[in-house]
Structures are given as C-alpha cells and as structure tokens.
C-alpha cells in the first residue's frame, strides 16, 4: 500500500508530510488526503514511487 511506503520514507528522511507532497506531487495535502482514504490513480503512484527512488539515490550519493 502506497501510504505505508510513504510513511516509512517520511520517517527515514525526517521529512514533513507537506514537504513530501509538495516535492512529489505539487500538492502539500497529498499525504494527509491519503491518510484520510484518498486512492490515487496508478499514474500518480508511479510518480510518487519515482520521486522516492530518485530522492534516495541522491541521498546515497552524498
């Protein structure tokens, strides 16, 4: 489930949910909406997963 993956990512990177939403989807309420039951389309899921993968790669390169 996407929200579990995002919650884990937020803890690992000590990132606020609003910042994640803004960076990943241009929607600061994205994570809050997911927590409240929003079901994103597959395209949005892929976009968010891609963001997390790229972010991790950049953090590992530092």
Chimera marker file (.cmm) of the C-alpha trace (Angstrom):
<marker_set name="trace">
<marker id="1" x="0.000" y="0.000" z="0.000" r="1" g="1" b="0" radius="0.5"/>
<marker id="2" x="1.380" y="3.378" z="-1.043" r="1" g="1" b="0" radius="0.5"/>
<marker id="3" x="0.656" y="5.223" z="2.208" r="1" g="1" b="0" radius="0.5"/>
<marker id="4" x="2.724" y="2.728" z="4.220" r="1" g="1" b="0" radius="0.5"/>
<marker id="5" x="5.665" y="3.182" z="1.864" r="1" g="1" b="0" radius="0.5"/>
<marker id="6" x="5.354" y="6.953" z="2.115" r="1" g="1" b="0" radius="0.5"/>
<marker id="7" x="5.087" y="6.897" z="5.925" r="1" g="1" b="0" radius="0.5"/>
<marker id="8" x="8.268" y="4.809" z="6.102" r="1" g="1" b="0" radius="0.5"/>
<marker id="9" x="10.009" y="7.191" z="3.704" r="1" g="1" b="0" radius="0.5"/>
<marker id="10" x="8.968" y="10.187" z="5.810" r="1" g="1" b="0" radius="0.5"/>
<marker id="11" x="10.406" y="8.597" z="8.956" r="1" g="1" b="0" radius="0.5"/>
<marker id="12" x="13.652" y="7.561" z="7.245" r="1" g="1" b="0" radius="0.5"/>
<marker id="13" x="14.276" y="11.042" z="5.862" r="1" g="1" b="0" radius="0.5"/>
<marker id="14" x="12.710" y="13.058" z="8.700" r="1" g="1" b="0" radius="0.5"/>
<marker id="15" x="10.572" y="14.870" z="6.143" r="1" g="1" b="0" radius="0.5"/>
<marker id="16" x="7.268" y="16.597" z="6.910" r="1" g="1" b="0" radius="0.5"/>
<marker id="17" x="4.274" y="15.235" z="5.016" r="1" g="1" b="0" radius="0.5"/>
<marker id="18" x="3.519" y="18.618" z="3.460" r="1" g="1" b="0" radius="0.5"/>
<marker id="19" x="7.040" y="18.960" z="2.081" r="1" g="1" b="0" radius="0.5"/>
<marker id="20" x="6.843" y="15.463" z="0.629" r="1" g="1" b="0" radius="0.5"/>
<marker id="21" x="3.534" y="16.235" z="-1.049" r="1" g="1" b="0" radius="0.5"/>
<marker id="22" x="4.844" y="19.495" z="-2.451" r="1" g="1" b="0" radius="0.5"/>
<marker id="23" x="8.002" y="17.916" z="-3.857" r="1" g="1" b="0" radius="0.5"/>
<marker id="24" x="6.467" y="14.689" z="-5.153" r="1" g="1" b="0" radius="0.5"/>
<marker id="25" x="3.107" y="15.871" z="-6.475" r="1" g="1" b="0" radius="0.5"/>
<marker id="26" x="2.924" y="19.675" z="-6.144" r="1" g="1" b="0" radius="0.5"/>
<marker id="27" x="0.148" y="19.065" z="-3.590" r="1" g="1" b="0" radius="0.5"/>
<marker id="28" x="1.064" y="19.740" z="0.052" r="1" g="1" b="0" radius="0.5"/>
<marker id="29" x="-2.131" y="17.949" z="1.197" r="1" g="1" b="0" radius="0.5"/>
<marker id="30" x="-1.370" y="14.751" z="-0.730" r="1" g="1" b="0" radius="0.5"/>
<marker id="31" x="-0.213" y="12.662" z="2.261" r="1" g="1" b="0" radius="0.5"/>
<marker id="32" x="-2.992" y="13.975" z="4.507" r="1" g="1" b="0" radius="0.5"/>
<marker id="33" x="-5.525" y="13.059" z="1.826" r="1" g="1" b="0" radius="0.5"/>
<marker id="34" x="-4.032" y="9.552" z="1.582" r="1" g="1" b="0" radius="0.5"/>
<marker id="35" x="-4.266" y="9.205" z="5.350" r="1" g="1" b="0" radius="0.5"/>
<marker id="36" x="-7.939" y="10.141" z="5.050" r="1" g="1" b="0" radius="0.5"/>
<marker id="37" x="-8.634" y="7.471" z="2.443" r="1" g="1" b="0" radius="0.5"/>
<marker id="38" x="-7.773" y="9.053" z="-0.896" r="1" g="1" b="0" radius="0.5"/>
<marker id="39" x="-6.969" y="6.428" z="-3.519" r="1" g="1" b="0" radius="0.5"/>
<marker id="40" x="-4.507" y="7.780" z="-6.101" r="1" g="1" b="0" radius="0.5"/>
<marker id="41" x="-4.527" y="6.605" z="-9.686" r="1" g="1" b="0" radius="0.5"/>
<marker id="42" x="-1.780" y="4.285" z="-10.871" r="1" g="1" b="0" radius="0.5"/>
<marker id="43" x="-0.036" y="7.111" z="-12.729" r="1" g="1" b="0" radius="0.5"/>
<marker id="44" x="0.220" y="9.141" z="-9.519" r="1" g="1" b="0" radius="0.5"/>
<marker id="45" x="1.505" y="6.097" z="-7.619" r="1" g="1" b="0" radius="0.5"/>
<marker id="46" x="4.256" y="5.663" z="-10.208" r="1" g="1" b="0" radius="0.5"/>
<marker id="47" x="5.121" y="9.357" z="-9.981" r="1" g="1" b="0" radius="0.5"/>
<marker id="48" x="5.440" y="9.194" z="-6.193" r="1" g="1" b="0" radius="0.5"/>
<marker id="49" x="7.472" y="5.969" z="-6.301" r="1" g="1" b="0" radius="0.5"/>
<marker id="50" x="9.789" y="7.540" z="-8.874" r="1" g="1" b="0" radius="0.5"/>
<marker id="51" x="10.254" y="10.608" z="-6.658" r="1" g="1" b="0" radius="0.5"/>
<marker id="52" x="11.164" y="8.441" z="-3.648" r="1" g="1" b="0" radius="0.5"/>
<marker id="53" x="13.646" y="6.382" z="-5.683" r="1" g="1" b="0" radius="0.5"/>
<marker id="54" x="15.379" y="9.460" z="-7.100" r="1" g="1" b="0" radius="0.5"/>
<marker id="55" x="15.466" y="11.132" z="-3.672" r="1" g="1" b="0" radius="0.5"/>
<marker id="56" x="17.072" y="8.041" z="-2.105" r="1" g="1" b="0" radius="0.5"/>
<marker id="57" x="19.662" y="7.842" z="-4.879" r="1" g="1" b="0" radius="0.5"/>
<marker id="58" x="20.581" y="11.479" z="-4.364" r="1" g="1" b="0" radius="0.5"/>
<marker id="59" x="20.870" y="10.997" z="-0.604" r="1" g="1" b="0" radius="0.5"/>
<marker id="60" x="23.071" y="7.934" z="-1.065" r="1" g="1" b="0" radius="0.5"/>
<marker id="61" x="25.346" y="9.837" z="-3.460" r="1" g="1" b="0" radius="0.5"/>
<marker id="62" x="26.117" y="12.487" z="-0.818" r="1" g="1" b="0" radius="0.5"/>
<link id1="1" id2="2" r="1" g="1" b="0" radius="0.2"/>
<link id1="2" id2="3" r="1" g="1" b="0" radius="0.2"/>
<link id1="3" id2="4" r="1" g="1" b="0" radius="0.2"/>
<link id1="4" id2="5" r="1" g="1" b="0" radius="0.2"/>
<link id1="5" id2="6" r="1" g="1" b="0" radius="0.2"/>
<link id1="6" id2="7" r="1" g="1" b="0" radius="0.2"/>
<link id1="7" id2="8" r="1" g="1" b="0" radius="0.2"/>
<link id1="8" id2="9" r="1" g="1" b="0" radius="0.2"/>
<link id1="9" id2="10" r="1" g="1" b="0" radius="0.2"/>
<link id1="10" id2="11" r="1" g="1" b="0" radius="0.2"/>
<link id1="11" id2="12" r="1" g="1" b="0" radius="0.2"/>
<link id1="12" id2="13" r="1" g="1" b="0" radius="0.2"/>
<link id1="13" id2="14" r="1" g="1" b="0" radius="0.2"/>
<link id1="14" id2="15" r="1" g="1" b="0" radius="0.2"/>
<link id1="15" id2="16" r="1" g="1" b="0" radius="0.2"/>
<link id1="16" id2="17" r="1" g="1" b="0" radius="0.2"/>
<link id1="17" id2="18" r="1" g="1" b="0" radius="0.2"/>
<link id1="18" id2="19" r="1" g="1" b="0" radius="0.2"/>
<link id1="19" id2="20" r="1" g="1" b="0" radius="0.2"/>
<link id1="20" id2="21" r="1" g="1" b="0" radius="0.2"/>
<link id1="21" id2="22" r="1" g="1" b="0" radius="0.2"/>
<link id1="22" id2="23" r="1" g="1" b="0" radius="0.2"/>
<link id1="23" id2="24" r="1" g="1" b="0" radius="0.2"/>
<link id1="24" id2="25" r="1" g="1" b="0" radius="0.2"/>
<link id1="25" id2="26" r="1" g="1" b="0" radius="0.2"/>
<link id1="26" id2="27" r="1" g="1" b="0" radius="0.2"/>
<link id1="27" id2="28" r="1" g="1" b="0" radius="0.2"/>
<link id1="28" id2="29" r="1" g="1" b="0" radius="0.2"/>
<link id1="29" id2="30" r="1" g="1" b="0" radius="0.2"/>
<link id1="30" id2="31" r="1" g="1" b="0" radius="0.2"/>
<link id1="31" id2="32" r="1" g="1" b="0" radius="0.2"/>
<link id1="32" id2="33" r="1" g="1" b="0" radius="0.2"/>
<link id1="33" id2="34" r="1" g="1" b="0" radius="0.2"/>
<link id1="34" id2="35" r="1" g="1" b="0" radius="0.2"/>
<link id1="35" id2="36" r="1" g="1" b="0" radius="0.2"/>
<link id1="36" id2="37" r="1" g="1" b="0" radius="0.2"/>
<link id1="37" id2="38" r="1" g="1" b="0" radius="0.2"/>
<link id1="38" id2="39" r="1" g="1" b="0" radius="0.2"/>
<link id1="39" id2="40" r="1" g="1" b="0" radius="0.2"/>
<link id1="40" id2="41" r="1" g="1" b="0" radius="0.2"/>
<link id1="41" id2="42" r="1" g="1" b="0" radius="0.2"/>
<link id1="42" id2="43" r="1" g="1" b="0" radius="0.2"/>
<link id1="43" id2="44" r="1" g="1" b="0" radius="0.2"/>
<link id1="44" id2="45" r="1" g="1" b="0" radius="0.2"/>
<link id1="45" id2="46" r="1" g="1" b="0" radius="0.2"/>
<link id1="46" id2="47" r="1" g="1" b="0" radius="0.2"/>
<link id1="47" id2="48" r="1" g="1" b="0" radius="0.2"/>
<link id1="48" id2="49" r="1" g="1" b="0" radius="0.2"/>
<link id1="49" id2="50" r="1" g="1" b="0" radius="0.2"/>
<link id1="50" id2="51" r="1" g="1" b="0" radius="0.2"/>
<link id1="51" id2="52" r="1" g="1" b="0" radius="0.2"/>
<link id1="52" id2="53" r="1" g="1" b="0" radius="0.2"/>
<link id1="53" id2="54" r="1" g="1" b="0" radius="0.2"/>
<link id1="54" id2="55" r="1" g="1" b="0" radius="0.2"/>
<link id1="55" id2="56" r="1" g="1" b="0" radius="0.2"/>
<link id1="56" id2="57" r="1" g="1" b="0" radius="0.2"/>
<link id1="57" id2="58" r="1" g="1" b="0" radius="0.2"/>
<link id1="58" id2="59" r="1" g="1" b="0" radius="0.2"/>
<link id1="59" id2="60" r="1" g="1" b="0" radius="0.2"/>
<link id1="60" id2="61" r="1" g="1" b="0" radius="0.2"/>
<link id1="61" id2="62" r="1" g="1" b="0" radius="0.2"/>
</marker_set>
